């Protein structure tokens, strides 16, 4: 039976993830490799488990999170749509049921803020998990921190948590930023669109979205 752990050890899956990250590195993007894919997969599953979703849906969210960026192996543009097709074929080949593979494809195909939005619980959890991964470990090199706002903001993030409060029907992004590296307004400068789609995803799950930076509620 396929699990997140078995996919994390699968050479073919790892090849897709590594190829996508290599392409994005060449384009100057932050880390989109195994660390990011693992983080998103695990967080997406955790979000739905805390909300008491069926384990089948939680697994679909995990697989969607793990494979959500593999379309970047081909091209950054429309990577969500390309990735959906690649993930669908890959999972079918490994014996994943057709209906579940289609749900993974739908979640991946709609995860990018420029090309979709929350259309299923797995997709909503994927969006939230993906947009929450702001951390200095995603910065490939400190050399361009002063000139690259994405590197600067990610490097300034000392911690980033997604906290689900089922009883309060709320989900919180709790981020700690070193303002000596990047002022808080730079976070909003590059991530506002992502926060808006994360808020829509939370609403889809019946939750209120909250953003807390350095202990202060921002949204």
Secondary structure, DSSP 8 states (H G I E B T S, - for coil): ---HHHHHT-HHHHHHHHHHHHHHHHHT----SHHHHHHHHHHHHHHHHHTT--HHHHHHHHHHHHHTTGGGGT-STTHHHHHHHHHHHHHHHTT--HHHHHHHHHHHHT-STTT----SHHHHHHHHHHHH---GGG-S-GGGTTT-HHHHHHHHEEEEEEEEETTTTEEEEEEEE-TTTS-HHHHHHHHHHHHHHHHHHHHHTT-EEEEEETTEE--
